[in-house]
Amino acid sequence: MNLPNKLTVLRVIMIPFFVAALLWDGGESQTMRYAAALLFIVASLTDLLDGKIARKYNLVTNFGKFMDPLADKLLVCSALICLIELGQIPAWMVIIIISREFIISGFRLVASDNGVVIAASYWGKFKTTFQMIAVILLIIRIQALGIVTTLCLWTALILTVVSLMDYLWKNHKVLTEGSM
């Protein structure tokens, strides 16, 4: 197993520890929230690092193509679901975000069956960045950053919808014609 794939596996392994830290004592321990934020940041950075290493050293594998986006979705969705549990984010926002992930994953599956690879778009990358920043700000729960946190969360939600529309617009032929 190459280094990028090991980083992806590490990200998945970190998720239960992140969740446990965030939900520790009902989310009331600020120390554990900082630990959760640190775990989330490290896990998020492994996402950035594994992709760069894989592309730079031509270490792209089928395992990585499958597991890397899955690990990202597991990390972000786990965080968002925990934040619902802690009463920090409305469920409807998380439903929109998770629904987008299911739709895009389904789109990619259909495209893959037709021999088409749907690469991540810049909108999707911006969406992921804002989601991760919003999650970190929600985890650390600093009152003075309340407006910034809210802006990042709403920006992430808007980018979620925009990136979905972008994928649908650019790739509609995958569903309507079976090829691109």
C-alpha positions as CSV (number, residue, x, y, z in Angstrom):
1,M,0.0,0.0,0.0
2,N,1.5,3.3,-1.0
3,L,1.7,6.5,1.1
4,P,-1.3,8.3,-0.3
5,N,-3.5,5.2,0.4
6,K,-2.1,4.9,3.9
7,L,-3.0,8.6,4.6
8,T,-6.5,7.9,3.3
9,V,-6.8,4.8,5.6
10,L,-5.4,6.9,8.5
11,R,-8.2,9.5,7.8
12,V,-10.9,6.8,8.1
13,I,-9.3,5.4,11.3
14,M,-9.2,8.9,12.9
15,I,-13.0,9.4,12.4
16,P,-14.2,7.4,15.5
17,F,-11.6,9.2,17.7
18,F,-12.7,12.5,16.3
19,V,-16.4,11.7,17.0
20,A,-15.6,10.4,20.5
21,A,-13.7,13.6,21.4
22,L,-16.4,15.9,20.0
23,L,-19.3,14.1,21.8
24,W,-17.3,13.6,25.0
25,D,-19.4,14.7,28.0
26,G,-22.2,15.8,25.7
27,G,-19.9,18.2,23.8
28,E,-19.5,20.3,27.0
29,S,-15.7,19.8,27.4
30,Q,-14.0,22.6,25.6
31,T,-10.7,20.7,26.0
32,M,-12.1,17.7,24.2
33,R,-13.6,20.0,21.5
34,Y,-10.1,21.4,20.9
35,A,-8.9,17.8,20.7
36,A,-11.7,17.0,18.2
37,A,-10.8,20.1,16.2
38,L,-7.2,19.1,16.1
39,L,-8.1,15.6,14.9
40,F,-10.5,17.0,12.3
41,I,-7.8,19.4,11.0
42,V,-5.1,16.7,10.8
43,A,-7.6,14.4,9.0
44,S,-8.5,17.2,6.6
45,L,-4.9,17.9,5.9
46,T,-4.3,14.2,5.1
47,D,-6.9,14.7,2.3
48,L,-4.9,17.5,0.9
49,L,-1.6,15.7,1.3
50,D,-2.6,12.3,-0.1
51,G,-3.9,13.8,-3.4
52,K,-0.8,15.9,-3.9
53,I,1.5,13.0,-3.3
54,A,-0.5,10.7,-5.5
55,R,-0.5,13.1,-8.4
56,K,3.1,14.3,-8.0
57,Y,4.6,10.7,-7.8
58,N,2.1,9.0,-10.1
59,L,0.7,6.9,-7.2
60,V,-2.9,7.1,-8.2
61,T,-4.6,3.8,-7.6
62,N,-8.2,2.4,-7.9
63,F,-8.2,2.0,-4.2
64,G,-7.4,5.7,-3.8
65,K,-9.9,6.8,-6.4
66,F,-12.6,4.9,-4.4
67,M,-11.5,5.5,-0.8
68,D,-10.3,9.1,-0.9
69,P,-13.7,10.7,-1.7
70,L,-15.4,8.2,0.6
71,A,-13.1,9.1,3.5
72,D,-13.8,12.8,2.9
73,K,-17.5,12.2,2.9
74,L,-17.3,10.0,6.0
75,L,-15.3,12.7,7.9
76,V,-17.4,15.7,7.0
77,C,-20.7,13.9,7.3
78,S,-19.7,12.4,10.7
79,A,-18.9,15.9,11.9
80,L,-22.1,17.4,10.6
81,I,-24.2,14.7,12.2
82,C,-22.4,15.1,15.5
83,L,-23.1,18.9,15.3
84,I,-26.8,18.2,14.9
85,E,-26.6,16.0,18.0
86,L,-25.0,18.9,19.8
87,G,-27.7,21.3,18.6
88,Q,-25.3,23.5,16.6
89,I,-26.5,23.0,13.1
90,P,-30.1,22.4,11.8
91,A,-30.8,19.0,10.4
92,W,-32.2,20.4,7.2
93,M,-28.8,21.9,6.3
94,V,-27.1,18.6,6.8
95,I,-29.7,16.8,4.8
96,I,-29.0,19.2,1.8
97,I,-25.3,18.6,2.2
98,I,-25.5,14.8,2.5
99,S,-28.1,14.6,-0.3
100,R,-25.7,16.4,-2.6
101,E,-23.0,13.9,-1.8
102,F,-25.3,10.9,-2.6
103,I,-26.4,12.5,-5.9
104,I,-22.8,13.2,-7.0
105,S,-21.7,9.7,-5.9
106,G,-24.6,8.2,-7.9
107,F,-23.7,10.3,-10.9
108,R,-20.1,9.2,-10.7
109,L,-21.2,5.6,-10.5
110,V,-23.4,5.8,-13.6
111,A,-20.6,7.7,-15.4
112,S,-18.1,5.1,-14.4
113,D,-20.3,2.3,-15.8
114,N,-20.1,4.2,-19.1
115,G,-16.4,4.6,-19.0
116,V,-16.6,8.3,-18.1
117,V,-14.6,9.8,-15.2
118,I,-16.2,12.9,-13.5
119,A,-13.5,14.8,-11.9
120,A,-13.9,17.1,-8.9
121,S,-14.8,20.6,-10.0
122,Y,-13.5,23.8,-8.5
123,W,-16.9,24.5,-7.1
124,G,-16.7,21.1,-5.3
125,K,-13.3,21.9,-3.9
126,F,-14.5,25.3,-2.7
127,K,-17.5,23.6,-1.1
128,T,-15.3,21.2,0.7
129,T,-13.0,23.9,1.9
130,F,-15.8,26.0,3.3
131,Q,-17.5,22.9,4.9
132,M,-14.3,22.0,6.7
133,I,-13.7,25.6,7.9
134,A,-17.3,25.8,9.1
135,V,-17.0,22.5,10.9
136,I,-13.8,23.6,12.6
137,L,-15.4,26.9,13.7
138,L,-18.5,25.1,15.0
139,I,-16.4,22.6,16.9
140,I,-14.2,25.2,18.7
141,R,-17.3,27.2,19.5
142,I,-15.8,30.6,20.1
143,Q,-18.4,33.2,20.7
144,A,-16.4,36.0,19.1
145,L,-16.3,34.1,15.8
146,G,-20.1,33.6,15.7
147,I,-20.7,35.8,12.7
148,V,-17.7,34.3,10.8
149,T,-18.9,30.8,11.6
150,T,-22.4,31.6,10.4
151,L,-21.1,33.1,7.2
152,C,-18.8,30.1,6.5
153,L,-21.7,27.7,7.2
154,W,-24.1,29.5,4.8
155,T,-21.3,29.9,2.2
156,A,-20.7,26.1,2.4
157,L,-24.4,25.4,2.0
158,I,-24.7,27.8,-1.0
159,L,-21.5,26.2,-2.6
160,T,-23.0,22.8,-1.9
161,V,-26.0,23.7,-4.1
162,V,-24.0,25.6,-6.7
163,S,-21.5,22.7,-7.1
164,L,-24.4,20.2,-7.4
165,M,-26.0,22.3,-10.1
166,D,-22.6,22.6,-11.9
167,Y,-22.2,18.8,-11.9
168,L,-25.7,18.3,-13.1
169,W,-25.3,20.9,-15.9
170,K,-21.9,19.7,-17.1
171,N,-22.7,16.0,-16.9
172,H,-26.4,15.7,-17.7
173,K,-25.6,13.6,-20.7
174,V,-24.4,10.8,-18.5
175,L,-28.0,10.2,-17.5
176,T,-29.8,11.3,-20.6
177,E,-27.6,9.7,-23.3
178,G,-25.5,7.2,-21.4
179,S,-22.3,8.9,-22.5
180,M,-20.6,12.2,-22.8
